[in-house]
Amino acid sequence: MREPARGRHIVAVQREDGVSVLGYDGPLGTVFHSRAAGGALGGAPRPIEPGAELDAGEGLVGEAARLDAGGELRAPVLDPAFRLACAPGQVWHRLSVFTPGRSAPLHRTPTLDLDTVLDGSVTLILGDGAEVGLRAGDFVTLPGVEHGWRAGPEGCRISVVMVGLTADALAHQALRLYKELNLV
């Protein structure tokens, strides 16, 4: 099965008189493509052209915007280097596309991830072995915890907002949430 790597990016800006106007209407700034045998994440993703078709087991990550630690918004991102996570004080907005059979092994990033499943289905895999089935409209909050993904039979698209935090801040937030949710 081949499907197009899609994702339109709209950026509104503000003129000097305070009126908002359309600043950008086009493809995501940089799209990284990853192929691997068996659908698992492997090798360094490489930039691809918007609209390229994906085979089963392939995936992509599209960069929509980055807010750097100094408060400077950069959109659309035209960075040729793929980075798994942003640094403390940065905020990134991404689109992750998983074709059927695609998976990402357990990993951890120093970020608060705010994910929304846009379409399709995916299984969230946690460090204790728990698996949570997700479908379009589901939200996921990952405060720097170990996690992985496995796409459902139709694949999925996930909107990911990553907020870079220090390791201490993440550990504090994850533990605070654990206690707040009465899991102790």
N, C-alpha and C positions, 0 to 999 in steps of 0.2 A: 504494500500500500504506500502510495506517495501522497503527501499532502504539502500544501504551500506553507512556507515560513512567513506567517502574516503578523501584522501588528502595525497599526497606524498610530502616529504620535502627534498630538495636538499640544501646542504650547501657547498659552495666553500671556501677553506682556502688557505693561502699562506705559502709556505715553507720559510725557512731562506734565500734561494737564490733568493727569489722574484717570483718564479714560482707558479701559482695557480694550485691547485689540488683538487680533490673531497674529502671533509672531512666527509660528511654524506649523505646517501641516504636511507631514510626509512620513517616511519610514523611520523606524527606530534608528538611533544614531549608529550604533555598532551592534552587529549581530554575530555571536560566536556560535559555531557549529561544532558538535562533537559526535564522532562515530566510534563505536566500540563493538567488538564481537559480543554477542549475547545481550546487548542492550545496556550493559553496565557502563558507568562513567569511566572513561579511560582516555589517556593522552591529553595533550593540551588543546582546548578548543581553538578554532581558527575563525577569523572573520569570513562571512559569506554575504552574498548579495541578498537584499530583501526580495521575497517572492521565490527564492530557491525552494526546490521540493525536497522533502525529507522521506527517507525510507523507514520502515518499521525498525525500532531499536535505536534510532538517532534522536538527537535532541538539540535544542538551541537555547541560548540566553541572550535576550535583547536588552541593551542598555537604553533606558528612557531619559533619566536625569540623574545628576549627582549634585549634592550640596556639600561643598568641602568644609573643613573645620573652621575656616575663616568666614563662613556664611556666604560664600560665592556660589551661586547656582550656575551649573554648567549643563546646557541642554541645547540640542541633542548631543550626546556624548560621542566623540569621534576618537576614541582611544584604541589603538591597535593591540594593546596588551590586556589579556583577560586576568582579572583578579577575582578570587573566590569571595572575598569579603572586604568591606570598607574599614577604614581606620576610625578610632574614637573621634567623635565630633562630626563625622560625615554621615550623610543620608543618601542612599542610592535607591532608585526605583527600577525594577527589572521585570521582564516578561520571560518566564521559563516555559518552554514547550517540550513535552514528553510525547513521543509517538508510542503506539502500542509496543509493549515489550521493553521499554526503556526503564532503567532503574538508576538510582544514585545510592551508593553505599553509605553506611553510617559515617557521619562527619560532624564536625562542630566548628562554628565560626564565632568570632568575638563580636557578635551583633545581636540586636533584638530584631527578629524577623517577624514581619506582619504580612501574612500570606493570605490570598484569596483565590480559591479555585474558580476560574472563569468559565470553563467548560470541560466536559469529560469527567473522568474519575481517576483517583490516585489513592494509594495507600501510604499513610505516614507510618514510618517504622521508628520506634524509639529504642533507646539503649537497653531497656529491660526486656526487650523482645516484644513489647506490645505493638499491635498493628491496628491502625484506625482508618477505616474506609471513609474517603471524602468524595464529595461530588460538587458540581457547580453550585456556587452560593455559599459554600462552607468557608469559614475563617479559621486560621491557625496562628497562634502566638507562640514563638520559639525564642525564649530569652537565653540564647547562648547554649542551649542543650544539644546533646548528641541526637542526631536524627538522620533518616534516609527516606527515600521515596521509591515507589514502584507504580508505574502507570497502569491504569486499567485497560480493558480490551479496546477502548476507543481512544486511548491516549488522554492528554489533558493540557490545558494552558493555565498557568498560575501567575498571578500578579504578586510580586515580592517587593516589599519595602524593607530595606535593611538600614538599621540605625547602629552605627559603630559606637561601642561602649568599651570601657576598660574591663579587664578580666575581673577585677574586684567588684565593679559595679554590676556586672552580669551575675556573678556568684551571689551577691547580696539580693538582687531582684529575684533570681530563680528560687532561692531559699525562702525569701519573704512570701512569694506566691504559693509555695508548697505549704507553708504554715497557714496562710490566709485561707487556702482552700481546704483546711482541716485534713490534710493528708498525713499529719504526724500523729 
